[in-house]
């Protein structure tokens, strides 16, 4: 390790007895999948918080991955910093040399006479054997991000923190064409200018400003056929909202999320038509004792939605070694619209949450949230509880949550109202000493039980997820067999994929086999089989995928899901669905990338094409070209939409 007035330099040699032949890398994208490629990583806790770190990672091909981790509990992969890395492969391994600017780090300069101390860990994954090496020694059941185990980096002479401003303007052109039933095409095009400013006010505080916010380059959601009784959670994909998202209460949960940014910038609920964002701001402050965060977004009026304002405030207090407690408040204000004939509406939530670690292996988290909606002056309540003990030999856990009938976080997400859920369970971990191709064997069971909140005696659903076989092989492949006895009480109108299920009680048993072959190999595959009774009928689900990546610059993948429903529901209906996805990726180098996918869903007769090209012509500055095409032929009403977007971004750090 070396340093000068501008950068911290880290050099590493990752030895491999098989040399270049042993290197595994699936792609050369920025923010690559670090579970599928060889990688070397540096974790830094530059403020000695012990509950937060930033990580800089590279593969043998020199592509970059940077992230933030919160308390080894939530990871923000969309945090981006300015830094550089170079690698070189040899017949005995590979070299990696990092240059991390001090401007990209948040730290306090020590007072005169005091020595500087940062927390630091190193990790290396040799993917062909899925072997991870960590310094200093951290229990195998924990990750390299657990900074309470970090070593101390001493002796650095860092420059005084200075004005740190990053400007990211953009210019965009968008062309859109819509056509319904062979009528006259509706054509629209627009030129758009906007951008973001990131100001590191001091080592603890960062202010982000955004004007005319755009998300044209964000990934497109994949279609899903939902056969369950609960709402499906679609993750946020827009970078401005993803950065620092781990600080919000409930951010690691996908069942009850009091603040979820997905409704922002949409004319309705999830997956609705986008609405322009006029401006927004985000503030985060984090030190050893506490964290403060806030966000405000102003959304423009459209032909279908009133102007809206979204605000959230967060306070988190650390105590003890790895514990915290926090509060969060959200408020959504939909303004009055004369054109739409709508009145002003308000929605507010207040949330308290916390995390307790009595010891490193034992984590307890909790959350209680209330909501008030002024449209009907209703009050609602929701909460979660989790306790999990993870060691090298076993795991035991209990998760519970509840959502009242009137809990309504209009800036959030819930999987269902009037439901309570309880899930105790665990598994044993056996590590083979005599079978070299088996890394571990897990066997266990989880209980999942749901009932009404208003009338707790009213049972909704229960199942036993029993997995006697869960094999993890040395190369990272795994095989699972599970049997799932299930009990259902359908006392509401329920029609999965349009098939009406009679209101009654059902008991059936299903079985599953899941297999993943080495995902770091040039040719990898996965498969899933789910069969057995389903309510009053039968269901067979088959899904599989294959990917061929002869070199890290090229990959072709195909995935297919097949559902066969027989004698199901009041009409003893039969239904077959096919969901097919084909994807390709080409990369000339880590800076020039082209990705494309095609997806067709036979259920709603919808086909989607998404093509994205990107060129990183300077650090964090891109040229994007995006093409989207959607074709739907449902109920003899054909709809087609094509969209072309070109976008130029330019990042300058002062």
C-alpha positions as CSV (number, residue, x, y, z in Angstrom):
1,X,0.0,0.0,0.0
2,X,1.2,3.5,-0.9
3,X,-0.2,7.0,-0.9
4,X,0.5,10.5,-2.1
5,X,-1.4,13.8,-1.8
6,X,-4.2,12.6,-4.2
7,X,-4.6,8.9,-4.0
8,X,-4.4,5.7,-1.9
9,X,-2.7,3.0,-3.9
10,X,-3.2,-0.7,-3.3
11,X,-1.4,-3.5,-5.2
12,X,-2.1,-7.2,-4.9
13,X,-1.0,-10.4,-6.6
14,X,-3.6,-13.2,-6.6
15,X,-1.7,-16.4,-7.0
16,X,-3.2,-19.3,-8.9
17,X,-1.3,-22.6,-9.6
18,X,-3.2,-23.1,-12.8
19,X,-2.4,-19.5,-14.1
20,X,-4.7,-18.1,-16.8
21,X,-6.5,-21.4,-17.2
22,X,-7.9,-21.1,-13.7
23,X,-9.3,-17.6,-14.2
24,X,-13.1,-17.3,-14.3
25,X,-14.9,-14.2,-15.5
26,X,-18.4,-14.0,-17.0
27,X,-18.3,-10.4,-18.2
28,X,-16.3,-7.2,-18.3
29,X,-19.0,-4.8,-17.3
30,X,-18.7,-2.2,-14.6
31,X,-20.6,-3.4,-11.5
32,X,-20.0,-7.1,-12.6
33,X,-21.5,-10.0,-10.7
34,X,-18.9,-10.7,-8.0
35,X,-20.3,-14.2,-7.3
36,X,-19.6,-15.4,-10.9
37,X,-16.1,-14.1,-11.4
38,X,-12.7,-14.1,-9.8
39,X,-12.3,-10.9,-7.9
40,X,-10.1,-9.0,-5.4
41,X,-11.8,-6.5,-3.1
42,X,-10.8,-3.7,-0.6
43,X,-13.3,-2.6,2.1
44,X,-12.7,0.7,3.8
45,X,-14.4,2.2,6.9
46,X,-12.9,5.6,6.7
47,X,-15.0,7.1,9.5
48,X,-14.6,4.2,11.9
49,X,-18.3,3.7,12.1
50,X,-18.0,-0.1,12.3
51,X,-21.5,-0.4,10.8
52,X,-20.7,0.9,7.3
53,X,-18.1,0.5,4.6
54,X,-17.3,1.2,0.9
55,X,-15.8,-1.6,-1.2
56,X,-13.7,-1.4,-4.4
57,X,-13.5,-4.6,-6.4
58,X,-12.0,-5.8,-9.6
59,X,-11.8,-8.9,-11.8
60,X,-8.7,-10.2,-13.5
61,X,-9.9,-8.3,-16.6
62,X,-9.8,-4.9,-14.8
63,X,-13.5,-4.2,-14.7
64,X,-14.8,-2.3,-11.7
65,X,-17.3,-2.9,-9.0
66,X,-18.0,-0.4,-6.2
67,X,-20.6,-0.5,-3.5
68,X,-21.7,0.6,0.0
69,X,-22.7,-1.9,2.7
70,X,-24.8,-1.0,5.8
71,X,-24.1,-3.1,8.8
72,X,-23.5,-6.3,6.8
73,X,-27.3,-6.2,6.3
74,X,-28.0,-4.2,3.2
75,X,-25.8,-3.6,0.1
76,X,-26.0,-0.6,-2.3
77,X,-24.5,-1.8,-5.6
78,X,-25.4,1.4,-7.4
79,X,-23.0,3.7,-5.4
80,X,-20.5,4.9,-7.9
81,X,-17.1,6.6,-7.1
82,X,-14.3,7.9,-9.3
83,X,-11.3,5.6,-9.1
84,X,-9.2,3.4,-11.4
85,X,-7.7,0.0,-11.5
86,X,-5.4,-1.9,-13.8
87,X,-4.8,-5.7,-13.9
88,X,-2.3,-8.0,-15.6
89,X,-2.6,-11.8,-16.0
90,X,0.4,-14.1,-15.8
91,X,1.0,-17.8,-15.9
92,X,0.9,-17.9,-12.1
93,X,-2.1,-15.6,-11.3
94,X,-2.9,-11.9,-11.8
95,X,-1.9,-8.5,-10.5
96,X,-4.3,-5.8,-9.5
97,X,-3.3,-2.1,-8.9
98,X,-5.9,0.3,-7.5
99,X,-5.7,4.1,-7.4
100,X,-8.5,5.5,-5.1
101,X,-8.6,9.3,-4.9
102,X,-9.0,10.7,-1.4
103,X,-11.7,12.9,-2.9
104,X,-13.8,9.8,-3.4
105,X,-13.6,8.9,0.3
106,X,-15.3,10.6,3.3
107,X,-13.0,11.0,6.3
108,X,-12.1,13.3,9.1
109,X,-8.6,14.6,9.1
110,X,-7.1,13.8,12.5
111,X,-6.2,16.6,14.8
112,X,-2.5,17.6,15.2
113,X,-0.7,14.9,17.2
114,X,-3.4,12.3,16.6
115,X,-2.8,9.3,14.3
116,X,-5.2,8.4,11.5
117,X,-6.9,5.0,11.8
118,X,-9.2,3.5,9.2
119,X,-10.9,0.1,9.3
120,X,-9.9,-2.1,6.4
121,X,-10.5,-5.7,5.1
122,X,-9.3,-7.5,2.0
123,X,-11.0,-10.4,0.2
124,X,-10.3,-12.6,-2.8
125,X,-12.6,-15.0,-4.5
126,X,-11.0,-17.8,-6.5
127,X,-14.2,-18.7,-8.4
128,X,-13.2,-22.1,-10.0
129,X,-13.2,-23.6,-6.5
130,X,-15.5,-20.9,-5.0
131,X,-12.8,-20.3,-2.4
132,X,-12.9,-17.0,-0.6
133,X,-9.9,-15.7,1.4
134,X,-10.5,-12.8,3.8
135,X,-8.1,-10.7,5.9
136,X,-8.3,-10.3,8.8
137,X,-10.0,-13.6,9.7
138,X,-13.8,-13.2,9.8
139,X,-16.1,-16.1,10.7
140,X,-17.2,-18.0,7.6
141,X,-20.9,-17.3,8.3
142,X,-20.2,-13.6,8.0
143,X,-19.1,-11.4,5.0
144,X,-16.0,-9.3,4.4
145,X,-18.2,-6.3,5.0
146,X,-18.5,-7.0,8.8
147,X,-16.3,-4.1,9.8
148,X,-16.3,-4.9,13.5
149,X,-13.6,-7.4,12.6
150,X,-11.7,-5.0,10.4
151,X,-7.9,-4.5,10.7
152,X,-6.6,-1.0,11.4
153,X,-4.9,1.0,8.6
154,X,-2.4,3.4,10.2
155,X,0.3,5.8,9.0
156,X,-1.6,7.5,6.3
157,X,-1.0,11.2,5.8
158,X,-4.2,12.4,4.1
159,X,-4.9,15.8,2.5
160,X,-7.3,18.1,4.2
161,X,-10.9,17.5,3.0
162,X,-11.7,20.1,0.4
163,X,-14.7,21.2,-1.6
164,X,-15.9,18.1,-3.3
165,X,-18.5,18.8,-6.0
166,X,-19.5,16.4,-8.8
167,X,-21.6,17.8,-11.6
168,X,-23.4,15.4,-13.9
169,X,-25.4,17.1,-16.7
170,X,-27.1,15.3,-19.5
171,X,-28.8,15.9,-22.9
172,X,-31.3,13.5,-24.3
173,X,-33.3,13.0,-27.4
174,X,-36.4,10.7,-27.3
175,X,-38.6,9.5,-30.2
176,X,-41.7,7.5,-29.5
177,X,-44.3,5.9,-31.8
178,X,-47.6,4.3,-30.8
179,X,-50.0,2.4,-33.0
180,X,-53.3,0.8,-32.0
181,X,-55.5,-1.4,-34.2
182,X,-53.8,-0.3,-37.4
183,X,-54.9,3.3,-36.9
184,X,-53.0,6.5,-37.4
185,X,-49.6,6.3,-35.5
186,X,-49.2,8.7,-32.6
187,X,-45.7,10.1,-32.9
188,X,-43.9,12.2,-30.3
189,X,-40.3,13.4,-29.9
190,X,-38.6,15.6,-27.4
191,X,-35.2,17.1,-26.5
192,X,-34.5,17.0,-22.8
193,X,-31.8,18.6,-20.7
194,X,-31.1,18.1,-17.0
195,X,-28.6,16.8,-14.6
196,X,-27.5,16.1,-11.0
197,X,-25.0,17.8,-8.6
198,X,-23.4,15.9,-5.8
199,X,-21.8,18.1,-3.1
200,X,-19.8,16.5,-0.3
201,X,-20.4,19.3,2.2
202,X,-18.0,17.8,4.8
203,X,-16.7,14.2,5.4
204,X,-20.0,13.2,7.0
205,X,-22.6,15.1,4.8
206,X,-23.6,14.8,1.1
207,X,-26.2,16.8,-0.7
208,X,-27.6,15.6,-4.1
209,X,-29.6,17.9,-6.3
210,X,-31.4,16.8,-9.5
211,X,-33.3,18.8,-12.1
212,X,-35.5,17.3,-14.9
213,X,-34.4,13.9,-13.7
214,X,-34.2,11.2,-16.4
215,X,-33.9,7.4,-16.1
216,X,-33.8,6.4,-19.8
217,X,-30.8,4.0,-19.3
218,X,-32.4,2.1,-16.4
219,X,-32.9,-1.6,-16.9
220,X,-36.4,-2.8,-18.1
221,X,-38.5,-5.0,-15.8
222,X,-39.0,-8.6,-17.0
223,X,-42.5,-10.0,-17.2
224,X,-43.7,-12.3,-14.5
225,X,-46.7,-14.7,-14.4
226,X,-48.1,-14.6,-10.8
227,X,-49.8,-17.8,-9.6
228,X,-49.7,-16.8,-5.9
229,X,-52.1,-14.8,-3.7
230,X,-49.7,-12.0,-2.8
231,X,-48.5,-8.9,-4.7
232,X,-45.1,-9.3,-6.4
233,X,-42.3,-6.9,-5.5
234,X,-40.5,-5.4,-8.4
235,X,-37.2,-3.8,-7.4
236,X,-36.2,-0.2,-8.0
237,X,-33.8,0.1,-11.0
238,X,-33.2,3.9,-11.3
239,X,-29.8,4.9,-10.1
240,X,-30.7,8.2,-8.4
241,X,-33.1,6.4,-6.1
242,X,-30.9,3.3,-5.6
243,X,-27.9,5.3,-4.3
244,X,-27.9,5.3,-0.4
245,X,-31.2,3.5,-0.5
246,X,-30.0,1.2,2.4
247,X,-30.4,4.0,4.9
248,X,-34.2,4.0,4.7
249,X,-36.3,2.0,7.2
250,X,-37.4,-1.4,5.7
251,X,-35.0,-1.2,2.8
252,X,-33.9,-4.8,3.3
253,X,-37.5,-6.1,3.3
254,X,-39.6,-6.9,0.2
255,X,-42.9,-7.5,2.0
256,X,-43.5,-4.3,4.0
257,X,-41.6,-1.2,2.7
258,X,-42.8,2.1,4.2
259,X,-40.7,4.1,1.8
260,X,-40.2,2.6,-1.7
261,X,-39.3,5.0,-4.5
262,X,-41.0,2.9,-7.2
263,X,-44.2,5.1,-7.2
264,X,-42.2,8.3,-7.7
265,X,-42.1,9.5,-11.3
266,X,-45.1,7.5,-12.4
267,X,-48.6,8.6,-13.3
268,X,-50.2,5.8,-11.2
269,X,-49.1,2.8,-9.3
270,X,-46.2,0.4,-10.2
271,X,-45.4,-0.1,-13.9
272,X,-47.6,2.9,-14.9
273,X,-46.6,5.5,-17.5
274,X,-43.7,7.7,-16.5
275,X,-44.4,11.2,-15.2
276,X,-41.7,14.0,-15.4
277,X,-39.7,14.9,-12.3
278,X,-39.1,18.7,-12.1
279,X,-36.5,18.7,-9.4
280,X,-35.4,16.8,-6.3
281,X,-32.9,16.8,-3.5
282,X,-31.4,14.2,-1.1
283,X,-29.3,14.8,2.0
284,X,-27.3,12.2,4.0
285,X,-25.2,12.7,7.0
286,X,-23.5,9.8,8.8
287,X,-21.0,9.7,11.7
288,X,-20.0,7.2,14.3
289,X,-23.0,8.0,16.5
290,X,-25.9,8.8,14.1
291,X,-27.2,9.2,10.6
292,X,-29.6,11.7,9.2
293,X,-31.2,11.5,5.7
294,X,-33.9,13.3,3.8
295,X,-35.3,13.3,0.3
296,X,-37.7,15.6,-1.6
297,X,-39.1,15.1,-5.1
298,X,-41.5,17.4,-7.1
299,X,-43.4,15.6,-9.9
300,X,-45.0,17.4,-12.7
301,X,-48.6,17.3,-13.7
302,X,-49.6,15.1,-16.7
303,X,-52.8,14.5,-18.7
304,X,-53.6,11.6,-16.3
305,X,-52.1,12.6,-12.9
306,X,-52.0,15.7,-10.7
307,X,-48.7,17.3,-9.7
308,X,-47.2,15.5,-6.6
309,X,-44.6,16.1,-3.9
310,X,-42.8,13.3,-2.1
311,X,-40.8,13.8,1.1
312,X,-39.1,11.5,3.5
313,X,-37.0,12.2,6.6
314,X,-34.8,9.7,8.5
315,X,-32.9,9.6,11.8
316,X,-30.8,6.7,12.9
317,X,-28.9,6.4,16.2
318,X,-26.1,3.9,16.8
319,X,-25.5,2.5,20.3
320,X,-23.4,-0.3,21.7
321,X,-21.1,-2.3,19.3
322,X,-23.5,-3.0,16.4
323,X,-26.9,-1.8,17.4
324,X,-29.1,1.1,16.2
325,X,-32.6,2.5,16.5
326,X,-34.3,4.9,14.1
327,X,-37.4,6.8,13.0
328,X,-38.6,7.7,9.6
329,X,-41.5,9.9,8.3
330,X,-42.8,10.0,4.8
331,X,-45.4,12.4,3.3
332,X,-47.0,12.4,-0.1
333,X,-49.0,15.4,-1.3
334,X,-51.0,15.2,-4.5
335,X,-52.0,18.7,-5.4
336,X,-55.4,19.9,-6.6
337,X,-55.9,19.7,-10.4
338,X,-58.6,21.7,-12.0
339,X,-58.0,20.1,-15.4
340,X,-58.4,16.6,-13.9
341,X,-61.1,17.6,-11.4
342,X,-59.2,16.1,-8.4
343,X,-58.8,17.5,-4.9
344,X,-55.7,17.7,-2.8
345,X,-54.7,14.4,-1.1
346,X,-52.2,13.6,1.7
347,X,-50.7,10.4,2.8
348,X,-48.2,10.1,5.8
349,X,-46.3,7.3,7.4
350,X,-44.3,7.2,10.7
351,X,-41.9,4.3,11.2
352,X,-39.7,3.2,14.1
353,X,-37.1,0.5,13.5
354,X,-33.9,-1.0,14.9
355,X,-31.2,-3.6,14.8
356,X,-29.7,-5.4,17.7
357,X,-26.7,-7.8,17.7
358,X,-26.2,-9.5,21.1
359,X,-23.3,-11.3,19.4
360,X,-21.8,-11.3,15.9
361,X,-23.7,-14.5,14.9
362,X,-27.1,-13.3,16.2
363,X,-29.1,-10.5,14.5
364,X,-32.4,-9.1,15.7
365,X,-34.3,-6.5,13.7
366,X,-37.7,-4.9,14.2
367,X,-40.0,-2.3,12.6
368,X,-43.3,-0.7,13.5
369,X,-45.0,1.6,10.9
370,X,-48.3,3.6,10.9
371,X,-50.0,5.3,8.0
372,X,-52.7,8.0,7.7
373,X,-54.6,8.7,4.6
374,X,-56.6,11.9,4.5
375,X,-58.9,10.8,1.7
376,X,-60.9,8.7,4.2
377,X,-59.1,9.7,7.4
378,X,-58.0,6.1,7.9
379,X,-55.2,4.9,10.2
380,X,-53.2,1.8,9.5
381,X,-50.4,-0.2,11.2
382,X,-47.8,-2.6,10.1
383,X,-44.7,-4.2,11.6
384,X,-41.9,-6.8,11.2
385,X,-39.7,-8.8,13.5
386,X,-36.7,-11.0,12.7
387,X,-34.3,-13.0,14.8
388,X,-31.6,-15.1,13.1
389,X,-28.6,-17.0,14.5
390,X,-26.0,-18.0,11.9
391,X,-23.0,-20.1,12.7
392,X,-20.6,-22.3,10.7
393,X,-22.7,-25.4,11.8
394,X,-26.3,-24.3,11.7
395,X,-28.9,-21.5,11.2
396,X,-32.0,-20.8,13.3
397,X,-34.4,-18.0,12.6
398,X,-37.9,-16.6,13.2
399,X,-39.5,-14.0,11.0
400,X,-42.9,-12.4,11.6
401,X,-44.8,-9.4,10.1
402,X,-48.3,-8.0,10.0
403,X,-50.2,-5.5,7.9
404,X,-53.5,-4.1,9.1
405,X,-56.5,-3.7,6.8
406,X,-56.1,0.1,6.4
407,X,-52.3,0.4,6.3
408,X,-51.6,2.3,3.1
409,X,-48.1,3.7,2.5
410,X,-48.6,5.5,-0.8
411,X,-44.8,6.0,-1.0
412,X,-44.2,2.4,-0.1
413,X,-45.2,-1.3,-0.8
414,X,-47.1,-4.0,1.0
415,X,-47.5,-7.6,-0.2
416,X,-51.1,-7.7,1.1
417,X,-53.4,-6.0,3.6
418,X,-55.1,-7.6,6.7
419,X,-52.4,-10.4,6.9
420,X,-50.0,-11.6,9.6
421,X,-47.1,-13.9,8.8
422,X,-44.9,-16.1,11.0
423,X,-42.0,-18.2,9.8
424,X,-39.8,-20.2,12.2
425,X,-37.2,-22.5,10.8
426,X,-33.6,-23.5,10.3
427,X,-31.1,-25.9,8.8
428,X,-27.9,-27.8,9.7
429,X,-24.7,-27.2,7.9
430,X,-22.4,-30.2,7.3
431,X,-19.1,-29.7,5.6
432,X,-17.5,-32.7,4.0
433,X,-13.8,-33.5,4.9
434,X,-13.7,-36.7,2.7
435,X,-15.7,-35.8,-0.4
436,X,-13.7,-33.1,-2.2
437,X,-16.4,-32.1,-4.7
438,X,-19.0,-31.2,-1.9
439,X,-18.5,-28.0,-0.1
440,X,-21.5,-28.2,2.3
441,X,-24.7,-30.1,2.8
442,X,-27.7,-28.1,4.3
443,X,-30.9,-29.8,5.4
444,X,-33.8,-28.2,7.2
445,X,-37.3,-26.8,7.3
446,X,-39.2,-23.5,7.4
447,X,-42.8,-23.1,8.5
448,X,-44.8,-20.4,6.8
449,X,-48.2,-19.4,8.4
450,X,-50.5,-16.6,7.4
451,X,-53.7,-15.4,9.1
452,X,-56.0,-12.3,9.3
453,X,-55.1,-9.4,11.5
454,X,-58.6,-8.3,12.2
455,X,-59.7,-11.8,13.1
456,X,-56.5,-13.7,14.0
457,X,-58.4,-17.0,14.2
458,X,-59.1,-16.8,10.5
459,X,-56.4,-18.8,8.8
460,X,-55.2,-17.8,5.3
461,X,-52.4,-20.0,4.2
462,X,-49.7,-22.3,5.6
463,X,-47.0,-24.5,4.2
464,X,-44.0,-26.5,5.4
465,X,-41.0,-25.9,3.3
466,X,-39.0,-29.1,3.9
467,X,-35.6,-29.5,2.1
468,X,-33.9,-32.7,3.0
469,X,-31.4,-32.2,0.2
470,X,-29.5,-28.9,-0.4
471,X,-26.1,-29.6,-1.8
472,X,-23.5,-26.9,-2.5
473,X,-20.6,-28.2,-4.6
474,X,-17.0,-27.0,-4.6
475,X,-17.5,-25.1,-7.9
476,X,-20.5,-23.2,-6.6
477,X,-23.1,-25.5,-8.2
478,X,-26.0,-26.6,-6.1
479,X,-28.9,-29.1,-6.0
480,X,-32.0,-28.8,-4.0
481,X,-35.0,-31.1,-3.4
482,X,-38.0,-29.8,-1.4
483,X,-41.4,-31.1,-0.5
484,X,-44.1,-28.5,0.4
485,X,-47.3,-29.6,2.1
486,X,-49.7,-26.6,1.7
487,X,-53.0,-25.5,3.3
488,X,-55.1,-22.7,1.7
489,X,-58.2,-20.9,2.9
490,X,-59.7,-19.0,-0.1
491,X,-62.3,-16.7,1.3
492,X,-62.0,-13.9,-1.3
493,X,-62.3,-13.5,-5.1
494,X,-59.1,-15.1,-6.3
495,X,-58.3,-15.7,-10.0
496,X,-54.6,-16.5,-10.7
497,X,-54.0,-15.9,-14.4
498,X,-57.7,-15.3,-14.9
499,X,-58.9,-18.7,-13.5
500,X,-61.5,-18.3,-10.8
501,X,-60.8,-20.4,-7.7
502,X,-63.8,-21.4,-5.7
503,X,-64.0,-20.1,-2.1
504,X,-63.1,-23.1,0.0
505,X,-60.3,-24.8,2.0
506,X,-57.7,-26.8,0.2
507,X,-54.9,-29.1,1.1
508,X,-52.3,-30.3,-1.3
509,X,-48.6,-31.2,-1.5
510,X,-46.1,-30.0,-4.1
511,X,-42.5,-31.0,-4.8
512,X,-39.6,-29.1,-6.2
513,X,-36.2,-29.8,-7.7
514,X,-33.8,-26.9,-8.3
515,X,-30.4,-27.1,-9.8
516,X,-27.7,-24.6,-10.8
517,X,-24.6,-25.6,-12.6
518,X,-21.3,-23.7,-12.2
519,X,-22.4,-20.1,-13.1
520,X,-18.8,-19.1,-13.7
521,X,-18.2,-21.7,-16.5
522,X,-18.2,-20.9,-20.2
523,X,-21.4,-23.0,-20.5
524,X,-23.7,-22.8,-17.5
525,X,-27.3,-23.9,-17.0
526,X,-30.0,-23.9,-14.4
527,X,-33.3,-25.8,-14.0
528,X,-36.4,-25.8,-11.8
529,X,-39.3,-28.3,-11.7
530,X,-42.4,-27.8,-9.5
531,X,-45.1,-30.4,-9.7
532,X,-48.1,-31.7,-7.7
533,X,-51.7,-30.7,-6.8
534,X,-52.7,-27.1,-6.9
535,X,-55.9,-26.0,-5.2
536,X,-58.5,-28.4,-6.8
537,X,-56.4,-29.1,-9.9
538,X,-52.9,-29.9,-10.9
539,X,-49.9,-27.7,-11.8
540,X,-46.6,-28.4,-13.5
541,X,-44.0,-25.6,-13.7
542,X,-40.8,-26.1,-15.6
543,X,-38.2,-23.4,-16.0
544,X,-34.7,-23.5,-17.2
545,X,-31.9,-21.4,-18.5
546,X,-28.6,-21.7,-20.4
547,X,-25.8,-19.3,-20.9
548,X,-22.8,-19.5,-23.2
549,X,-19.9,-17.1,-22.6
550,X,-16.9,-18.3,-24.6
551,X,-15.0,-15.2,-23.6
552,X,-15.9,-12.5,-21.1
553,X,-16.6,-10.1,-24.0
554,X,-19.5,-12.2,-25.4
555,X,-22.5,-14.0,-23.8
556,X,-25.7,-15.5,-25.1
557,X,-28.5,-16.7,-22.8
558,X,-31.9,-18.2,-23.1
559,X,-34.6,-18.8,-20.4
560,X,-38.0,-20.4,-20.6
561,X,-40.8,-20.9,-18.1
562,X,-43.6,-23.3,-18.8
563,X,-46.8,-23.6,-16.7
564,X,-49.4,-26.3,-17.3
565,X,-52.6,-25.9,-15.2
566,X,-55.1,-28.7,-15.4
567,X,-58.7,-29.1,-14.1
568,X,-58.3,-25.9,-12.0
569,X,-61.1,-23.7,-10.5
570,X,-64.8,-23.6,-10.7
571,X,-64.8,-24.3,-14.5
572,X,-62.1,-27.0,-14.3
573,X,-60.0,-24.9,-16.6
574,X,-56.9,-25.9,-18.4
575,X,-54.2,-23.3,-19.2
576,X,-50.7,-23.5,-20.6
577,X,-48.4,-20.5,-20.5
578,X,-44.9,-20.0,-22.0
579,X,-42.6,-17.2,-21.0
580,X,-39.4,-17.0,-23.1
581,X,-36.4,-14.7,-22.7
582,X,-33.4,-14.5,-25.0
583,X,-30.5,-12.2,-24.2
584,X,-27.1,-11.3,-25.7
585,X,-24.2,-9.2,-24.4
586,X,-21.2,-7.9,-26.4
587,X,-18.3,-5.9,-25.0
588,X,-15.3,-4.6,-26.9
589,X,-13.8,-3.6,-23.6
590,X,-15.1,-2.5,-20.1
591,X,-16.1,0.8,-21.5
592,X,-18.0,-0.1,-24.7
593,X,-21.0,-2.4,-24.2
594,X,-24.1,-3.6,-26.0
595,X,-26.9,-5.7,-24.4
596,X,-30.2,-6.8,-25.8
597,X,-33.0,-9.1,-24.8
598,X,-36.3,-10.3,-26.3
599,X,-39.1,-11.6,-24.2
600,X,-42.5,-13.1,-25.2
601,X,-45.3,-14.0,-22.8
602,X,-48.0,-16.2,-24.3
603,X,-50.4,-15.4,-21.5
604,X,-50.9,-11.8,-22.5
605,X,-49.5,-12.2,-26.0
606,X,-46.9,-9.5,-25.4
607,X,-43.4,-9.3,-26.9
608,X,-40.7,-6.9,-25.7
609,X,-37.4,-6.0,-27.2
610,X,-34.8,-3.9,-25.4
611,X,-31.4,-2.9,-26.9
612,X,-28.9,-0.8,-24.9
613,X,-25.6,0.4,-26.0
614,X,-23.2,2.3,-23.8
615,X,-19.8,3.9,-24.2
616,X,-17.9,5.2,-21.1
617,X,-15.8,7.8,-22.9
618,X,-14.4,9.1,-19.6
619,X,-14.8,8.1,-15.9
620,X,-18.6,7.9,-15.1
621,X,-19.5,9.8,-18.3
622,X,-21.5,7.8,-20.9
623,X,-23.2,7.9,-24.3
624,X,-26.3,5.7,-24.3
625,X,-28.4,4.5,-27.2
626,X,-31.6,2.7,-26.2
627,X,-34.3,1.0,-28.3
628,X,-37.5,-0.4,-26.9
629,X,-40.2,-2.2,-28.8
630,X,-43.5,-3.6,-27.3
631,X,-46.0,-5.6,-29.3
632,X,-49.3,-6.8,-27.7
633,X,-52.1,-8.8,-29.4
634,X,-54.7,-9.4,-26.7
635,X,-58.5,-9.6,-27.3
636,X,-57.9,-8.9,-31.0
637,X,-56.7,-5.4,-30.1
638,X,-53.1,-5.0,-31.4
639,X,-50.9,-2.4,-29.8
640,X,-47.4,-1.5,-30.8
641,X,-45.0,1.0,-29.2
642,X,-41.4,1.8,-30.4
643,X,-39.1,4.1,-28.5
644,X,-35.6,5.3,-29.4
645,X,-33.5,7.2,-26.9
646,X,-30.0,8.8,-27.2
647,X,-28.4,10.3,-24.1
648,X,-25.1,12.0,-23.3
649,X,-23.8,12.4,-19.8
650,X,-20.7,14.2,-18.6
651,X,-19.3,14.0,-15.1
652,X,-16.8,16.6,-13.8
653,X,-15.5,16.5,-10.2
654,X,-14.2,19.7,-8.6
